[in-house]
Amino acid sequence: MKKLLCIVSVMMAMMLMAGCRHVSQMNLLVEAETFLPAEPDSADVRLRMVDVQQLDGDEEEAFYALLRTMTDVMQGATRPNDTLVNRAYSFYRQKSKDGTSSDQALVKHYAQSAMYMGDWYAANDSIKASEDCYRKAIKYSEKAEDWHTCYIAYERLAEQVQWNNIEDALQMTETAIDIYSKIKDNPRNLVSLYEYAANYASQIADTQNSNNFQQALSYASKAYTLTKDSCLTDYYDQIHLSLADIFWMMGDYHKALDYVRNIRLKDLSSELSLTTNMKIAQYYLSCDSILKAKELYKLPKVISDKTLTYLYARGLSEVAAHQLNKDSIIFYMDSAFTASEAMFLDALQAKDEYYHDNLEKERKNEELLYKDKLKTWGFGTLAFILLIVVSFTAWVMTLKLRMHREKLSNAQEEMALMKEKQAALEDSQQKKAATIKYLQRYIIDQAEVTSHLKDTTTHVKMSAKNWNDVEQLLDEIDDGRVFKIRARFKNLSVDDIRLCIMVRLGMSNPAIGNVYGITPSAVQHRKLALKKKGFGITDPEVTLDRFLESL
């Protein structure tokens, strides 16, 4: 009785350990989600503790992929990881039935993955695809009441549409600001929204030549006040630059220069610092501080970005023209540069249109190919069915004619022969069943002997020769199936072959667990591992038993 209690205790402990490993992985993922979006660093710590190999199924893998993508982007990654974001987006799109599911959590995750999928498209200059993803993110985040994702998606969609419709971009940013008021979020995000709104409003005022920059100044002032109140010192330079841009558009160059003088560039190794330095030089030039402008235009030693190189060269040219005091030179130079910029922008637009046209053509070609394949398969299937029907009908008619011509004595002889075959078949099946029971009993007996001997080193006391004998006897009654498995799957280990033998013998999971000294759940995990890694079968509907039967 004590021995039985010990065995049961060990088995329960092993089952609990196996279950806890899985639960711990899911707990880490849930904990990581609770830290987002406020504390991405804490979420990153939890995700680094997750053992990806222990994730159970597509749902947990997609959840991990989404959380990893969100954390990376919130920590400053320039673009989402292609593999991770595609896995999350594809899974939640299908699982939520394109957002129509009543499960709010699934719809929320679909909206989040759609937004980061849009980020990936935007980073790869696929403007239309990114816009589509952002609009999905807005629609389904509103449905799931995920306001953080909603206002961020509005902000990023505004960035995409600003090139074609700056008014829409401003309206979307204002909507994002309204949505932000519903939640308590990072004030840095609100500063960015105010800054975007100020930028769009100033562009509208400048384009329309209305000189009404009050809306732009209002948003920029709100950003400036929030930056001071929240002590966001790293935003000071950026806000000063935005205010300087607005006053420069208004024609108040000295006021713009007052703001840019407060900017302190730490280095000129980044593209942002180079752009800021160039704008400061431009403001000095507008205020006729030619020598100061020339000093700033000459400052960078190496510029990797070709557009910035062009703009710096243009600035030096303007400085030279001002020093020569040749208004006509400046006029013609501006005309040449304006023409060059127009050609450059036209080329970019043509490239983008060509890219999207090709995508549309490829999509239509794929649809046509798919339809052709469906037609081919449909006609082929119909022809195959007709062939089977005709063949079956001909066979039935032939059989009837033959039976009609046969005499009664031949019919009786056939009946006797059929009875003999049936008896032989039943005898063969009985022998096969008896052999299988014998082999099952033989293996189990070896395990029981080991258990009685209290052997702690191994649970199966069968020599290689014993296993070979079992395998040979099984092949004799099973059409050489184990031999075929060895020949076809040469990467299988000795333990894998032996597990296949026990499965073909029809041994249950508890019986196999007794042989190995493990739980039925652990046996099931071994079978799944053998099915996936040994035979490459990922379809959950195909069991190991069915697969071996099909060989």
N, C-alpha and C positions, 0 to 999 in steps of 0.2 A: 504493500500500500504506500509506504514511504517513497519507494522508487517511482511509482506512478505519479505521486504528487510532485516529485522533483522534476520529472520529465515535463509534466504539464506546466510547471512554473517557468522552466527554461523556454518552452515554446511560446508562452504568453509574453515573456520578456523580449524575445526576439521579434515577435509581432509588434509590440509596442515601440521598439527601437526603429523598426522599418517605417511604422506609421509616423513616428515623431520626426524622422528625417524629412518626410514629405511636408508635414504640417509646418515645420520650421522654415522651409523655403517659402511657402505661401505667406507665413506671418511676416517675413522680411519684406516681401513685396507690398503687402498691405501697409506696413509701417512706413516704407519709402513713399507710398502715395500720400500718406497723411502729412508729410513734410513739404509736399509740393502745393503751390509754387513758392511759398514763403521762404523755405530753407532748402534750397537745392543741394547745398554742401552736405547737410545731414542725410538727405535722400541718397546722395552718392555713396556715403559710408555704408548705408544699409544694402544698396545694390551690389557693392563690392564684396559683401559677405555672402551673396547668393551663389550657390553652386549650380551653374547652368546645366550641368549634366544630370542634376537631380530633378529638374523641372518636369512635371508630369503632364504631357499632352500639349496640343496646339494652343489651348486657352492660356495656360500659364506661360508658355513661351511668348505668345503675343503680348500678354500683360507686361512681361519683363522687357520686351522690345520697346513698348510704348513708354514705360517709365524711364528706361535708359536714354531714349531719344529726348524726352522732355528734360531730363536732368542735364544732359550734355548741352542742349541749346541754352538753357537757363544759366549754365556756367560759362557761356561765351563761345560755344562752338560755332564756327562760321556757317556750317550747313549740317543738316541731319545725316546720320549714317544711312546709306542707300539700302543696305540689306535689312536693317532693323525697322526703318520707317515703312518700307514696303510690306514687311511681314505683318506689322501691326495694322496697317491700313487695309490690307487684303482680308485679314481675319475678321476685323470688326465690321467691315463693310458687308461681308457675307453673313456674319453672326447676327447683326442687327437688321438684316434684310433691307439694306440701303437706308437705314435710319427709321424704318417704319415699325420697329419692334416696340413693344410696350415696356420693355425693361429699360429703365432710365439709366442704369449704370452702363449698359451696352451702348446706348445712344450717345452718352457722354464720351465714352472712350472712342467711339467712331468719329465724333466731332473733333476730339483732340488729335487723333491720328490724321484726320483730313487736313487740319491746319498745318501740321509738321510736314505732311506730304506736299502741301502748297509751298512751304519753305524750301523743300528740296527742288521742286520745279523752278521756283524763282531763282535759286542759286545756279540753275542750269539754263537760265534765260528762256524757259518755256512759259511765256507770259500768260497765254490763254489757259493752259492747264493749271497754272498756279491760281489764277482767278477763280476757276471752277471749284478748286479744292477749298479756297477761302470762303466762297459763298456757301458751300456745304457745311463748313465748320460753323459759320454764323447761324445757319438755319437750324442745325441739330443741337448746337450748344444752347440756343434759345429754348428749344423743346425740352432739353435736359436741365435747364436753368443753371448751366455752368457759365456764370457771368464773366469769370476770368478769361476763359477761352474765347468767349463771345467778343469782348472788347478788344482783345489782342488780335483776333481775326479781322475785325473792322479796321484796325490800324494798319495791318499788313496789306489788306485789300486796297486801302487808300493809297499806299505806296505804289501799288501796281497800276492803278487807274489814273494817277496824277498826270502821266504823260499824254493821255488822250482827253481827259476831262478833269481839270483842276477843281472845278466847282463841286463835282461829285466827291473828289478826294476830301475837300474841306467838310462837306456834309457828313461823310462817313466818320471822319475824325471827331466831329462834334457829337455824333451818335455814340462813339466809343467813350467820350468824356462823360456823357449822360449815364451810360451803363456802368462806368467805373464808380459813380456815386452810390451804386447799389451794394457795393462790397467794400471791405477794408483790405486794401491791397498795398503793394509796395509803392511809396510815393514817387519813386524814381520813374515808374511807368506813367504816372500822371504828368510829371514834368515833361517826359518825352511827348505825350499827347498834346500838351499845351504848345510845345515847341513846333511840332508838326503843323498844328492848326495855325500858328503864327506864320510859318513859312508859306503854307498854301494861301492864306488870306493876303499876304503881302504880294505873292505872285499874281493873284487875281487883280488886286488894285493896280499893280504895275502894268499888267497886260491891257486892262481896260482904260488906262491913263486917267483914272478917276481921282488920283491923289488922296483917296480916302483910306488911309492906313490905320484908322482908329481901331478897327477890329483886330488887325495884326498886332498892334502895340498892346492891346488889352490882353491877348493871349500870352505875348512875350512877357508882359509885366507879371501875370499870374505865375508863369514858370519861374521868373526871377524871385518873386516873393516866396514861393513854395521851396525853392532851392535854399534860400537863406533860412527859412523857418525850420526846415528839416536838416540843416547843416550838411547838405550834399555838396561838399567842396569840389568834388571831381566834376561837377556840372557847371561850375562858375564860368569857365572859359567858353563852354559851348553856348550858354545863355547870353553872355556878353557878345559873342559873335553873331547870334541871331538878332539881337537888338541893333548891332552895327549894320547888319544887312538891310534891315528895315529902314533905318535912317538914311542909308546910302541910296536906296531906291527912291526915297522921298527927296533926294537932292541935298540933304543936310550932311555934307561930307565931313565937316568938322565935328559934328555930334557923333557920327559913326567912328571917327578917329579917336574920340574920347573913350568910347567903349573898347575898341581893340587895343588901346594902350594898356588896359587892365589885364590883357591876356598874357600869360607866361608860358611860352612853349618850352617843354622839358627837353625835347630832342627833335630832330628832323628825320628820324628813321622810319616813321610810319606815314602812310598816305594821308591820314587825317591831319597830322601836323604840317605836312607839306602844303595841303590845301589851305589850311588856316594861315600859314605864313604868306602864301601867295595873295590871299584876300587882304591881309594887313598891308602888304606892299601896294596893292591896288588902291586902298584907301589913302595911303600917303601920296601916291601919284595924283589922285583926284584933288588932294589939297595942295598940290604943287610942291610937296616935299620930295623933290626929284632924287636928291642924293640918298635920303633914307630909303626910298623905294628901290633904288638901284642896289643898295647894300643888301636888302632882303631878297631881291631877285637873284643875286649872285651867291647867296649863302649856301644852298644845297650843293654838295659835291657830286653825289650820284643819285639819279632818279630812275628807278626801274620802270615806272609807269610812263608809257609813251605819250598819253594825253597830257599828263602833268609836265613832261619835258617840253611839249609843244607850247603849253600855256606860259611856262617860265620864259621860254625863248621869245614869245610874243611880248611879255612884260618888259624884257630887256630892250626889245625893239621900240616899244612905246617910250621907254625912258630915253633912249637915244634920240628919238624924234623930238621929244620935249626939249632936250638939251640943244638940239639944232634950231629949235623954235620955228620949225617948218610945219605950218598948219596943213598945207596940202599933202605933205608926206603922211601925216597922221590920218588924214581923210582917206587917202588911197590905201594906206596900210590897213585901216579898219575895214575898208571895202573888201580887200583881198582876204583878210582873216574871216570876215563874215561869210564870204562866198565859200571859203574852205570849210568852215564849220557847217554850213548848210549842206555841202556835198557829203561831209562826214556823217551828219545825221541822216541824210537821205540814204546813204549806203547802209547804215545800221537798220533803218526801217525796211529797206529792200531785202536785207538779209533775213530779218525777222519774218517778213511776209513769205519769203521763199521757203523758210524753214517750216512755217505753219502750213503752207500749201502742200509741201511734200508729206507732212504728217497726215493731212487730210486725204491725200491720194493713197498713201499707204494703208490708211484705215479702210477706205472704200475698196481697194484691191483685196485686202484681207477678207472683207465681208463677201465679195464676189467669189473668192476662192472657197470660203466656207460654205456658201450656198451651192457651189458646184459640187463640193464634196458630199453635201447632204443629198443632192439629187443623185449622184453616182451611187452612193450607198443605198439610197431608197430603191432605185431601179435594180441594183444588184440583189438586194434582199428580196424584192418581189419576184425576180427571175428565179432565185434560189428556192423560194417557197413553191412557186409553180412547178419547178423541176421535181421537188420532193413529192408534191401531190400527184403529178403525172406518173412518176416512178412507182409510188405506192399503189396507185390505181392499177397500173399494168401488172405489178407483182401480185396483187389480190386476184385479178382476173386469171392470170396464169396459174396461180395456186388452185383456184376453183376448178379450172379445166383439168388440171392434173389429178386432183382429188376425185373428180367425176369419172375419169377414165380408169382409175385404179379399182381393183377388185376388192371385195370384202376381206379376202384372206390377207392381202397386202396391208389393208388398214389395221387388221388385228395384229399382224407382225410388227407394224410401226408402234402400235400401242404397247406391245410387250417390250419393244426396244426402249421406248420412252420411260417405261417403268424401271427398267434396268439402269438407265442413265440417271434417273432420279434417285434411285437407291444408292448408286455409286457416288453421286454428288453429295447426298446426305451423309454417307459414310466418310467422304473426304472432309466435309465441313466439321463433322464430329471429331475426326482426327486432328484437324487444325485447331479446333477449340481446345481439345485436350492438351495439345502441345503448348499452346499459349498459356493455359492455366499452369502447366508444369513449369514453364520458364518463369512465369510470375512468382510462383511459389518458391522456386529455386533462388531467385534474387532476394526475395523477402526473407527467406530462411537465413541467408547469409547475413543480412542486416540484423536479424534477431539474435543470431549467434554472437555477433559483435557486441550488441547491446548487453547480453548476458555476461560477456567477458569483461564489460566495463572498459572497453578500448576507447581512449580519448584522442587517439591520433588520427583515426579514420573511421568511417562508418560503413564502408563496404569492403569486406574481406574476400574479394574475388580476384584471382590472378588474371593476368592478361590472357592466359590460355582458357580459363573458364569463360571469360567474356567472348573470346573467339568462338568457343563452342556454342554459346548462346546465339551469337550472331549467325553462325553457319546454319544452325537448326532453324532459326527464324527465316533466313533467306530461302531455305528449302520449301517452306510453307507460304512464303509471302512474295513469291516471284522475284527473288533476288533484289528486294527493294533497298536494303542497307548497302549492298554492293554498288547499286546505282547512285545512292547518295554520296558514297565515298568518291566515286569516279567523277561526279558532276561538281561537287563542292569540296575542293581539295584544301580549303582554308579551315575546315572544321577540326577542332581539337578532339582528343580521345574522349574527354568528358562530354562534348557535344554529341558524338556518335552514340555514346552510351545512353544519353538522355533520349535521343531519337529511338533507340531500341526499346526503352521502357514505354515511350509514348505509343509505339506501334504495337506493343504487347497489351495496350489498353489499360495500363496501370493508372489509377487515379492519383490526383495530386497528393492526398494524404499518404497513399502507399509509397509514392516516390519520395515524399518528405521523410518517411520513416527510414528509407534506404540511406538518404543523405544526412538525416538528423536535422532537418530544417522544417520550417512551417509550410503548410500548403500555399500560403501567400508568397513565400520566398520561391517555392517551386514555380508558381505562376510567373513571377518576375524573371526566373531563368528561362522559362519558355518564351516569354516576350522578347528577352534579349537575344535568344537563339534565332527567333523568327526574324527580328530586325537586322541584327548584325551578321548572323551566320548565313541567312538565306535572302536578306535584302527585301523582306516583305513588310510594307508599311500600312497596308490596308487593314484597319481594325476588324473588318468583317471576316477576314481569312484567319482561322485559328491554325496553330501548329499542327494539330491532328489532321485537319482538312488538307493542309498543304502537303504533308507527308503522304496522305492517301492519294493525292493527285499525281505523285511522281511515278 
